[in-house]
Amino acid sequence: ISELNSSLTLRGVSRQILIIDGQSIVEDPKSASYLSSFPGTLVILMASQKVEIVASILLELGYKKETPIGLVEKAGSSSSQMQISTLGEAKEYGLKLSTDGPGILYLGETLRETYNLHQEHAKTISNLP
Protein backbone atom coordinates (compact mmCIF):
# COMPACT_ATOMS: atom_id res chain seq x y z
CA ILE A 1 0.00 0.00 0.00
CA SER A 2 2.06 2.92 -1.18
CA GLU A 3 -0.06 5.54 0.57
CA LEU A 4 0.51 3.83 3.93
CA ASN A 5 4.14 2.98 3.16
CA SER A 6 3.32 -0.57 4.20
CA SER A 7 2.88 -4.05 2.81
CA LEU A 8 -0.26 -6.13 3.24
CA THR A 9 1.88 -9.14 4.11
CA LEU A 10 5.00 -9.26 6.25
CA ARG A 11 7.08 -12.32 7.04
CA GLY A 12 6.52 -13.40 10.63
CA VAL A 13 3.58 -11.01 11.06
CA SER A 14 0.94 -11.65 8.40
CA ARG A 15 0.97 -14.03 5.45
CA GLN A 16 -2.70 -13.68 4.53
CA ILE A 17 -5.02 -10.99 3.21
CA LEU A 18 -8.80 -11.01 3.45
CA ILE A 19 -10.85 -8.58 1.39
CA ILE A 20 -14.39 -7.96 2.60
CA ASP A 21 -16.97 -5.23 2.16
CA GLY A 22 -17.89 -3.17 5.19
CA GLN A 23 -21.59 -3.55 4.60
CA SER A 24 -21.37 -7.30 5.29
CA ILE A 25 -19.80 -6.59 8.68
CA VAL A 26 -22.38 -3.91 9.56
CA GLU A 27 -25.48 -5.77 8.36
CA ASP A 28 -24.72 -9.08 10.04
CA PRO A 29 -21.93 -8.89 12.64
CA LYS A 30 -22.54 -12.47 13.81
CA SER A 31 -21.88 -13.84 10.33
CA ALA A 32 -18.56 -11.95 10.41
CA SER A 33 -17.46 -13.77 13.58
CA TYR A 34 -14.86 -15.70 11.55
CA LEU A 35 -12.90 -12.44 11.33
CA SER A 36 -11.91 -12.76 14.98
CA SER A 37 -9.66 -15.71 14.20
CA PHE A 38 -8.28 -14.42 10.90
CA PRO A 39 -4.49 -14.15 11.33
CA GLY A 40 -3.75 -11.68 8.54
CA THR A 41 -4.47 -8.23 7.19
CA LEU A 42 -8.07 -7.17 6.61
CA VAL A 43 -8.91 -4.98 3.63
CA ILE A 44 -12.38 -3.51 4.08
CA LEU A 45 -14.05 -1.91 1.08
CA MET A 46 -16.98 0.51 1.16
CA ALA A 47 -16.69 1.30 4.87
CA SER A 48 -15.06 4.71 5.05
CA GLN A 49 -18.29 6.33 6.21
CA LYS A 50 -18.96 3.57 8.77
CA VAL A 51 -15.59 3.46 10.52
CA GLU A 52 -16.94 3.81 14.05
CA ILE A 53 -19.49 1.02 13.55
CA VAL A 54 -17.01 -1.33 11.87
CA ALA A 55 -14.40 -0.64 14.57
CA SER A 56 -16.95 -1.33 17.31
CA ILE A 57 -17.96 -4.64 15.75
CA LEU A 58 -14.35 -5.74 15.25
CA LEU A 59 -13.56 -4.91 18.87
CA GLU A 60 -16.60 -6.93 20.00
CA LEU A 61 -15.29 -9.83 17.88
CA GLY A 62 -12.04 -9.80 19.84
CA TYR A 63 -9.67 -7.50 18.00
CA LYS A 64 -7.38 -5.50 20.29
CA LYS A 65 -8.02 -1.77 20.59
CA GLU A 66 -4.31 -1.17 19.82
CA THR A 67 -4.62 -2.83 16.39
CA PRO A 68 -3.53 -0.36 13.69
CA ILE A 69 -6.13 0.74 11.16
CA GLY A 70 -5.48 2.84 8.08
CA LEU A 71 -7.83 4.66 5.75
CA VAL A 72 -6.76 5.42 2.20
CA GLU A 73 -9.03 7.64 0.14
CA LYS A 74 -8.78 7.82 -3.64
CA ALA A 75 -6.13 5.09 -3.59
CA GLY A 76 -3.72 5.15 -6.50
CA SER A 77 -4.61 8.67 -7.62
CA SER A 78 -2.49 11.79 -7.36
CA SER A 79 -5.00 13.17 -4.83
CA SER A 80 -4.96 10.16 -2.50
CA GLN A 81 -5.13 10.80 1.24
CA MET A 82 -4.08 8.59 4.15
CA GLN A 83 -4.85 8.41 7.86
CA ILE A 84 -3.67 5.89 10.41
CA SER A 85 -4.93 5.24 13.90
CA THR A 86 -5.83 2.37 16.19
CA LEU A 87 -9.06 0.42 16.27
CA GLY A 88 -9.90 1.83 19.71
CA GLU A 89 -9.37 5.42 18.56
CA ALA A 90 -11.34 4.75 15.37
CA LYS A 91 -14.28 3.50 17.43
CA GLU A 92 -14.09 6.52 19.73
CA TYR A 93 -13.36 9.31 17.25
CA GLY A 94 -13.77 7.82 13.78
CA LEU A 95 -11.49 8.78 10.92
CA LYS A 96 -12.17 12.13 9.32
CA LEU A 97 -12.81 11.88 5.60
CA SER A 98 -10.61 14.24 3.60
CA THR A 99 -12.15 13.71 0.17
CA ASP A 100 -15.43 12.77 -1.43
CA GLY A 101 -13.80 9.78 -3.08
CA PRO A 102 -13.94 6.11 -2.20
CA GLY A 103 -12.01 4.82 0.78
CA ILE A 104 -10.42 1.53 1.76
CA LEU A 105 -9.75 0.47 5.34
CA TYR A 106 -6.69 -1.64 6.14
CA LEU A 107 -6.42 -3.38 9.49
CA GLY A 108 -3.62 -5.39 11.00
CA GLU A 109 -0.15 -5.56 12.48
CA THR A 110 1.52 -4.99 9.11
CA LEU A 111 0.63 -1.33 9.69
CA ARG A 112 2.37 -1.14 13.09
CA GLU A 113 5.58 0.47 11.80
CA THR A 114 3.66 3.09 9.83
CA TYR A 115 1.51 3.84 12.88
CA ASN A 116 4.58 4.22 15.11
CA LEU A 117 6.30 6.53 12.60
CA HIS A 118 3.14 8.63 12.34
CA GLN A 119 3.00 8.94 16.14
CA GLU A 120 6.67 9.98 16.31
CA HIS A 121 6.09 12.57 13.58
CA ALA A 122 3.07 13.98 15.43
CA LYS A 123 5.12 14.31 18.64
CA THR A 124 7.91 16.10 16.78
CA ILE A 125 5.47 18.58 15.24
CA SER A 126 3.75 19.23 18.57
CA ASN A 127 7.12 20.08 20.14
CA LEU A 128 7.96 22.75 17.56
CA PRO A 129 7.86 26.35 18.81
C-alpha positions as CSV (number, residue, x, y, z in Angstrom):
1,I,0.0,0.0,0.0
2,S,2.1,2.9,-1.2
3,E,-0.1,5.5,0.6
4,L,0.5,3.8,3.9
5,N,4.1,3.0,3.2
6,S,3.3,-0.6,4.2
7,S,2.9,-4.0,2.8
8,L,-0.3,-6.1,3.2
9,T,1.9,-9.1,4.1
10,L,5.0,-9.3,6.2
11,R,7.1,-12.3,7.0
12,G,6.5,-13.4,10.6
13,V,3.6,-11.0,11.1
14,S,0.9,-11.7,8.4
15,R,1.0,-14.0,5.5
16,Q,-2.7,-13.7,4.5
17,I,-5.0,-11.0,3.2
18,L,-8.8,-11.0,3.5
19,I,-10.8,-8.6,1.4
20,I,-14.4,-8.0,2.6
21,D,-17.0,-5.2,2.2
22,G,-17.9,-3.2,5.2
23,Q,-21.6,-3.5,4.6
24,S,-21.4,-7.3,5.3
25,I,-19.8,-6.6,8.7
26,V,-22.4,-3.9,9.6
27,E,-25.5,-5.8,8.4
28,D,-24.7,-9.1,10.0
29,P,-21.9,-8.9,12.6
30,K,-22.5,-12.5,13.8
31,S,-21.9,-13.8,10.3
32,A,-18.6,-12.0,10.4
33,S,-17.5,-13.8,13.6
34,Y,-14.9,-15.7,11.5
35,L,-12.9,-12.4,11.3
36,S,-11.9,-12.8,15.0
37,S,-9.7,-15.7,14.2
38,F,-8.3,-14.4,10.9
39,P,-4.5,-14.2,11.3
40,G,-3.8,-11.7,8.5
41,T,-4.5,-8.2,7.2
42,L,-8.1,-7.2,6.6
43,V,-8.9,-5.0,3.6
44,I,-12.4,-3.5,4.1
45,L,-14.1,-1.9,1.1
46,M,-17.0,0.5,1.2
47,A,-16.7,1.3,4.9
48,S,-15.1,4.7,5.1
49,Q,-18.3,6.3,6.2
50,K,-19.0,3.6,8.8
51,V,-15.6,3.5,10.5
52,E,-16.9,3.8,14.1
53,I,-19.5,1.0,13.5
54,V,-17.0,-1.3,11.9
55,A,-14.4,-0.6,14.6
56,S,-16.9,-1.3,17.3
57,I,-18.0,-4.6,15.8
58,L,-14.3,-5.7,15.3
59,L,-13.6,-4.9,18.9
60,E,-16.6,-6.9,20.0
61,L,-15.3,-9.8,17.9
62,G,-12.0,-9.8,19.8
63,Y,-9.7,-7.5,18.0
64,K,-7.4,-5.5,20.3
65,K,-8.0,-1.8,20.6
66,E,-4.3,-1.2,19.8
67,T,-4.6,-2.8,16.4
68,P,-3.5,-0.4,13.7
69,I,-6.1,0.7,11.2
70,G,-5.5,2.8,8.1
71,L,-7.8,4.7,5.7
72,V,-6.8,5.4,2.2
73,E,-9.0,7.6,0.1
74,K,-8.8,7.8,-3.6
75,A,-6.1,5.1,-3.6
76,G,-3.7,5.2,-6.5
77,S,-4.6,8.7,-7.6
78,S,-2.5,11.8,-7.4
79,S,-5.0,13.2,-4.8
80,S,-5.0,10.2,-2.5
81,Q,-5.1,10.8,1.2
82,M,-4.1,8.6,4.2
83,Q,-4.9,8.4,7.9
84,I,-3.7,5.9,10.4
85,S,-4.9,5.2,13.9
86,T,-5.8,2.4,16.2
87,L,-9.1,0.4,16.3
88,G,-9.9,1.8,19.7
89,E,-9.4,5.4,18.6
90,A,-11.3,4.8,15.4
91,K,-14.3,3.5,17.4
92,E,-14.1,6.5,19.7
93,Y,-13.4,9.3,17.2
94,G,-13.8,7.8,13.8
95,L,-11.5,8.8,10.9
96,K,-12.2,12.1,9.3
97,L,-12.8,11.9,5.6
98,S,-10.6,14.2,3.6
99,T,-12.1,13.7,0.2
100,D,-15.4,12.8,-1.4
101,G,-13.8,9.8,-3.1
102,P,-13.9,6.1,-2.2
103,G,-12.0,4.8,0.8
104,I,-10.4,1.5,1.8
105,L,-9.8,0.5,5.3
106,Y,-6.7,-1.6,6.1
107,L,-6.4,-3.4,9.5
108,G,-3.6,-5.4,11.0
109,E,-0.2,-5.6,12.5
110,T,1.5,-5.0,9.1
111,L,0.6,-1.3,9.7
112,R,2.4,-1.1,13.1
113,E,5.6,0.5,11.8
114,T,3.7,3.1,9.8
115,Y,1.5,3.8,12.9
116,N,4.6,4.2,15.1
117,L,6.3,6.5,12.6
118,H,3.1,8.6,12.3
119,Q,3.0,8.9,16.1
120,E,6.7,10.0,16.3
121,H,6.1,12.6,13.6
122,A,3.1,14.0,15.4
123,K,5.1,14.3,18.6
124,T,7.9,16.1,16.8
125,I,5.5,18.6,15.2
126,S,3.8,19.2,18.6
127,N,7.1,20.1,20.1
128,L,8.0,22.7,17.6
129,P,7.9,26.4,18.8
